[in-house]
Amino acid sequence: MATTATTTTTARRQDGRNGNDLRPLASEQGALFRADGSARMSHGSSTVLAAVYGPGQARNWRSEKSDRATVDVCFKLAKGVLIAINAVCLALIDAGIPMVSVITASSCGIAVDGCLNLDPSLVEEEEAVAWVTTARSSTSDGVLTCITSGLLSEEQYFACSEACQRASESVAAFFRIVQEKKHPIEPTSQ
C-alpha cells in the first residue's frame, strides 16, 4: 500500500520560519547605470540581478507595432528560477516596458517529513523529496508555467500549487508597494 505525505505547513524550519512563510523580500530598481531597466531581487539571502537593454527603435517608425512587440528573456540558471522571474519582471517595470500583467513566481517544497515548505531555501530545496515552482499572471488565476522536480501525488501537487498561488499574491503586493514608493501618488487638491 502506497503512503502519501501529509500536506501540513506547521513544522518549524531551520531558519525559524513556519512552513507557510516566505523569506524576507527586498528589491532595488535601477541598480545598473547603463541598462534601460534593472532590478536586484532578494528572497532572504538569495539574490538575482536582472537587466533590460532595449527595446531599440524600429528602423521604419511607421511600421512599428508597439502593441505587438515581444521581449525575449534568456538566462542560464540551475537554481533560483523563481527569484530570476521576479527580478526580470521588476526590471521590465523599471524599463517602462508596457505589460498586460505582472508576472510573479513562487515555489513550494515537500520536506522528507511530508510537510510543505513555501519558498524553500537552497538547502531546503536540495533536501526536499519534491518541489513545485509556478509563475502566475496578476490578471488571471491560471498558471503560466510550472516546473516540478521529484515524485509527488496529485494531492501534494495541488496543495503546493495553492500555496504558490497565495505566495504569488504576496509577491504581487510587494511589487505594488515597491512601485508606490518609487512613484508616489500625489493627492489631488480640489
C-alpha positions as CSV (number, residue, x, y, z in Angstrom):
1,M,0.0,0.0,0.0
2,A,1.4,3.4,-1.0
3,T,1.5,6.1,1.6
4,T,1.2,9.8,0.7
5,A,2.9,12.6,2.6
6,T,0.9,15.0,4.6
7,T,0.3,18.5,3.3
8,T,0.6,20.4,6.5
9,T,2.8,23.5,6.8
10,T,3.1,23.7,10.5
11,A,6.7,22.4,11.1
12,R,9.4,24.9,12.1
13,R,12.2,25.2,9.6
14,Q,16.0,25.6,10.1
15,D,15.8,29.3,9.6
16,G,12.9,29.7,12.1
17,R,10.2,30.2,9.6
18,N,6.9,28.3,9.6
19,G,6.2,26.1,6.6
20,N,3.9,28.7,5.0
21,D,6.2,31.7,5.5
22,L,8.1,33.5,2.7
23,R,11.7,34.6,3.1
24,P,12.0,38.4,3.5
25,L,11.7,40.1,0.2
26,A,13.9,43.0,-0.9
27,S,14.4,44.8,-4.2
28,E,16.3,47.7,-5.7
29,Q,15.3,49.0,-9.1
30,G,17.7,51.0,-11.3
31,A,20.7,49.1,-9.9
32,L,22.7,49.2,-13.1
33,F,23.6,52.6,-14.7
34,R,23.7,51.7,-18.4
35,A,20.7,49.4,-18.6
36,D,17.3,50.7,-19.7
37,G,15.9,48.9,-16.7
38,S,17.3,46.8,-13.9
39,A,16.4,45.2,-10.7
40,R,18.0,43.4,-7.8
41,M,15.6,41.0,-6.2
42,S,16.3,39.1,-3.0
43,H,14.4,36.3,-1.2
44,G,16.3,36.0,2.1
45,S,20.0,35.6,1.3
46,S,19.4,34.6,-2.4
47,T,19.8,37.5,-4.8
48,V,19.5,37.9,-8.6
49,L,20.3,41.0,-10.6
50,A,18.4,41.4,-13.9
51,A,18.9,44.0,-16.6
52,V,16.8,45.1,-19.6
53,Y,18.5,46.6,-22.7
54,G,16.1,47.9,-25.3
55,P,13.8,47.8,-26.9
56,G,15.6,49.7,-29.7
57,Q,13.9,52.0,-32.1
58,A,12.4,50.4,-35.2
59,R,14.2,51.3,-38.4
60,N,11.0,52.4,-40.0
61,W,8.9,54.0,-37.3
62,R,5.8,53.9,-39.5
63,S,5.8,50.1,-39.4
64,E,6.4,49.9,-35.7
65,K,3.7,48.0,-33.9
66,S,4.4,48.5,-30.2
67,D,1.3,46.6,-29.1
68,R,2.8,43.5,-30.8
69,A,6.3,43.8,-29.5
70,T,7.8,40.8,-27.7
71,V,10.6,40.5,-25.3
72,D,13.0,37.5,-25.3
73,V,14.4,36.7,-21.9
74,C,17.4,34.4,-22.0
75,F,19.2,33.0,-18.9
76,K,21.1,30.0,-17.8
77,L,20.2,29.1,-14.3
78,A,20.3,25.8,-12.4
79,K,18.7,27.1,-9.2
80,G,16.7,30.1,-8.1
81,V,14.4,30.4,-11.2
82,L,11.6,32.0,-9.1
83,I,13.9,34.8,-8.0
84,A,15.1,35.3,-11.6
85,I,11.5,35.6,-12.8
86,N,10.6,38.1,-10.1
87,A,13.8,40.1,-10.8
88,V,13.1,40.2,-14.6
89,C,9.6,41.4,-14.1
90,L,10.8,44.2,-11.8
91,A,13.5,45.1,-14.4
92,L,10.9,45.3,-17.2
93,I,8.7,47.6,-15.0
94,D,11.8,49.7,-14.3
95,A,12.5,50.0,-18.0
96,G,8.9,51.2,-18.6
97,I,8.0,48.3,-20.8
98,P,4.2,48.2,-21.2
99,M,2.9,44.8,-19.9
100,V,-0.5,43.3,-19.9
101,S,0.1,41.9,-16.4
102,V,2.8,41.5,-13.8
103,I,4.3,38.0,-13.6
104,T,5.3,36.6,-10.2
105,A,6.9,33.3,-9.3
106,S,6.9,31.2,-6.2
107,S,8.0,27.8,-5.1
108,C,6.9,25.1,-2.6
109,G,8.9,22.1,-1.5
110,I,7.8,18.9,0.2
111,A,10.2,18.0,3.1
112,V,11.2,14.5,4.0
113,D,8.7,14.5,6.8
114,G,5.9,15.4,4.3
115,C,5.4,19.0,5.4
116,L,5.1,21.7,2.8
117,N,7.8,24.4,2.8
118,L,6.8,27.5,1.0
119,D,9.7,29.5,-0.6
120,P,12.3,26.9,0.2
121,S,15.9,28.0,0.7
122,L,18.6,26.4,-1.5
123,V,19.4,23.9,1.3
124,E,15.7,23.0,1.8
125,E,15.2,22.7,-2.0
126,E,18.1,20.2,-2.2
127,E,16.8,18.2,0.7
128,A,13.2,18.2,-0.5
129,V,11.7,15.0,-1.9
130,A,9.8,17.1,-4.4
131,W,9.1,20.8,-5.2
132,V,6.9,22.9,-7.4
133,T,7.7,26.3,-8.9
134,T,4.9,28.3,-10.6
135,A,4.8,31.6,-12.4
136,R,1.5,33.4,-12.5
137,S,-0.1,36.4,-14.1
138,S,-1.6,39.2,-11.9
139,T,-4.6,39.4,-14.3
140,S,-5.7,35.8,-14.3
141,D,-5.9,32.8,-11.9
142,G,-4.1,30.4,-14.3
143,V,-0.5,29.1,-14.1
144,L,1.8,30.4,-16.9
145,T,4.5,27.9,-16.2
146,C,5.0,25.1,-13.8
147,I,8.3,23.4,-13.0
148,T,8.4,20.3,-10.8
149,S,11.1,18.0,-9.5
150,G,10.6,14.7,-7.7
151,L,7.6,12.4,-7.3
152,L,4.5,13.9,-5.7
153,S,0.9,12.8,-5.5
154,E,-2.0,14.7,-7.1
155,E,-3.0,15.9,-3.6
156,Q,0.6,17.2,-2.9
157,Y,0.8,18.9,-6.3
158,F,-2.5,20.8,-5.7
159,A,-1.5,21.7,-2.1
160,C,1.8,23.1,-3.4
161,S,0.0,24.9,-6.3
162,E,-2.4,26.5,-3.9
163,A,0.4,27.6,-1.6
164,C,2.3,29.0,-4.6
165,Q,-0.8,31.0,-5.6
166,R,-1.0,32.6,-2.1
167,A,2.7,33.3,-2.2
168,S,2.4,34.9,-5.7
169,E,-0.3,37.2,-4.4
170,S,2.1,38.3,-1.6
171,V,4.9,38.9,-4.1
172,A,2.5,40.9,-6.3
173,A,1.5,43.0,-3.3
174,F,5.3,43.5,-2.6
175,F,5.7,44.7,-6.2
176,R,2.8,47.2,-5.7
177,I,4.5,48.6,-2.6
178,V,7.8,48.9,-4.4
179,Q,6.2,50.9,-7.2
180,E,4.2,53.1,-4.8
181,K,7.4,54.0,-3.1
182,K,9.2,54.7,-6.4
183,H,6.2,56.6,-7.9
184,P,4.2,58.0,-5.1
185,I,0.7,59.1,-6.0
186,E,0.3,62.8,-5.3
187,P,-3.1,63.7,-3.7
188,T,-5.1,66.0,-5.9
189,S,-6.3,69.2,-4.4
190,Q,-9.9,70.1,-5.1
